[in-house]
Amino acid sequence: MMNTRKYVLFGLIAVLIIGVTSWLIFQNKNQYEPQTYNVNSYLDMALGGDIEKSVGFASDIVLGHYKSHVRNYYAGSGYWGDIYTFQVEETLLGHAQDEIQVLIPHYRKLSETIDGYLYEADVPLPNFLKPDMSKKYIIMLGYLKDKDIYTSVVVPNHIELDVNDIATLKFTPDTTTIEKNKRGDQVIFTLESADISQFDKITGLSKDQILHEIKKEIVKKQAAEQ
C-alpha cells in the first residue's frame, strides 16, 4: 500500500515537472522580442563650413549679440524654430541694422505608423543652437521680406566668438531621436545630412581673420554680380 502511494506521488511529481517544463518552453518560444525600425528623412540644404561658401549663399551678414527669445515659430512641413531679437553691432553685408529678429531652426516633427503604433519625434536640425546671450556671433542670413525676419540660408550659419575672439562654428551634430512603445519596440528617426565637422574650416580662427576673409569674399561676390 505504501509503495503504491509512493508510485502515485512520484507520478504526480513527474507530471508536474513535465507540465512546468512544457509551459516554460512554450513561453520562451512565444516570448515577444522588441523590434527596431529606422525612419530616415533627407535634408535639402546649402552646406557651408568655410567662409567662401557661407558668404556666397548669404544676402546679409552681421556681427552682434542676441538679446532675448521672442516666440516659437512654425515654418511649415513639420519644421519648428525660435525667433530671437539680435542686436546688430556691425553690418558686413546687406541692410540689416540696429535690432532685428532672427529665426533659428530648431527641429522637424516626424511621424510614422508601424504595426498599428504611431511614433512621433522632434528631431533636431543641424543648424540649431541655443544662443548664449553673453557672447557675440557672426551670422550668415537671408531676409524673409513678407515676415520681416532673417533666417539661415546656409548650414551652419552661426560663428560664435569667445572672450578671446576665437571662433567656433556652431551646429548640432546629432540629428537622431529614438522613440519607444510599451512593448519595447523602438523607432530611430534620423535627419540625414552631411558630416558638417568634416567641412569646418572656421573653428579656431580669430575674429580678425574671419572679418578679413569675409570682406575679401564680399568684394568677389559683388564683382561677380555686376
N, C-alpha and C positions, 0 to 999 in steps of 0.2 A: 504493500500500500504506500509506504514511504517512498519507495523507488519510483512508483507511478507518479506521485506528486512532484518528485524532482524532475522527472522527464517532462511533465507538463509545464513546470516552471521554466526549465531550460528552453522548451519550445516557444513559450511566450516571449522570453527574452530575445531569442533568435529572431522571432517575427518582428519584435520591436526594433532591434538593431537594423534588420533589413529595411524596415519601413522608414526609419530615420535616415539611413544611408541613401535610399532611393529619393527621399524628399530633398536631401541636400544636393544630390546630383541634378535633380530636376531644377532646383533653384539656381544652381550655378549655370546650367545651360540656358536658363531663361533670364538671367540677371542682365539688366539693361546697361549697355556701355555707352556713356556720353559721346556725342559726336562733335566734331569741329568743322566749321564751314568758313570759307573765305569769300568775302564780298569786296571786290575792288572797284574803285571809281577813279577815272583818269582825269588829271587836271590839264587844261589847255592854258598855259601861262607863258609869259615872256620871261625867260630866265636871264638874270644878270649875274652878279658875282664879282664883276670888275667895273671900274669907273667908266670905261668906254661904252660898254653895253648899257649900263644904267642911265647914263646921260642921253644916249641915243633914243631910248624909249620915253624919257620924261619930257613933259611940257613945262613943268615947274620944279625947281629945286630950291629948297630953303634950309636955312640954319636957324635953330632956335630951341625952344623947350616947350613941353606940354604943361598945361595949367590945370585942366580938370576934365573929368568924364561927363559927357552931356547926356547920352542916351544909347540904348541898344538900337540896332538898325537892321531891318530885313531887306536884303538886296535881291530876293527872288531866287527860285530854283534851289531852295534849301540853304542858301548862303546867309549867314548872320555875321554882323560886325559890331563895332563900337565906335561912336563918334566922340572925339575929344576936341577941346579947344587947344590951339597951338599958337604960341607967341613967336612971330617971325622976328628974328634979330638981323638977318641978312638975307636978301633975295638974290640968289645966284642966277636963276633962270626963270622967266615968266613974270607974272604980275602980282603974285601973292604978297601981301604986305600986312603989317600990324597983326591982328588976331584973326586966325582962320579956323575953320572946322575941318578936321581930318578924320576920314573913315578908315579904321584899321580892321581888315577882315579877321574874323575870329574862328568860325567853324562852319562846316557844312553838315546839315542834318540828313542822315542816310537811313533808309529803312529797307527791310527785306522780310518776306514771309516764307518760312521754311517749315514743312511738315505741320502746317496749321498754327505755328507760333510766329507772332510779329516781333521782329527785333528792330530796335531803333537806337541810333547812336549819334552823338555830336562829335564829329571828327575834326580835330584841329587843322587849320590851314597852315601851310609852310611860311606864309608871310605874317602870321600872328605874333604879336608881342604885347605884353602889358607894360606900357611905358613908365619909366622912372621919372617922376616929376622933378627930381633934383638934378637930372642930367640933361645935357644938350644933345641934339640929334641933327644930322643932315639927312633930309628926306627927299627921295625922288618921287614926284607926284604927277597925277593927271587931274584936270579940273572937270567936274561934272556940273556944267552950267545950269541945267534945269533944277538941280538940287542945291546948288551953291555950296558944294563940299569938294574937298580934294581927297584923292584916294590912290591906292597903289596901281601902277601900270607896269611894274616890273617886280619880280620876286628874286631876292629880297629887296626892300626899298628903304630900310632904316639903317643908318650908320650911327651907332651910339658912341659918344665921346666920354672918356672917364676924366677924373680930376687932373690928369696929366695930359689931357687932349690926345690920348691914344685911342684909336678906333676899334670897334667891334661891329662886324656886320651881323645884324640881328635877324634870326629866323627860328622857326620851330622844326627841329629835325625829325621828331616822332609824330607822324600823321596817321597813327593807328589807334583804334579804340576797340576793346573787347566787351561784348555783351553776352550774358548767360541767362538761361531759363531755369525753371525749378528742377528739371530733370538732370541738369548739369551740362546740357549742350551749350556750346559757345559759338558765336559768330565773330570773326575777326574782320572788322571794317577797316579798309585801308584806302587812303587817297594817294594814288601812285604819282610820284614826282621824282625828278632827278635828285641825286645826292648833292645838295647845294654846297656842302662843305668842300667838295672837290673843286668847285669853281670860285671859291672865296679867295680873292686877291686883294682884299681891302683890310681885313683884320690885322692889326699890328702897325698899320701906317699912322703917321701923326696927322693932326688936323691940318697943318700947313701943307703937307704933302698932298693930302686929299683935295684941298681947295685949289692948289696949283694944278692938279690933274683935271679937276672938274672944269676949271676956267679954260684950260687948253682944249678940252673936248667940246666945250660950248662954242668956242671960236670955229672949230672944224665943223660942227653941226650947223651953225648959222651960215657958214660959207657954202656948204653943200645945198642948203635950202634956197639960196639966192639964184 
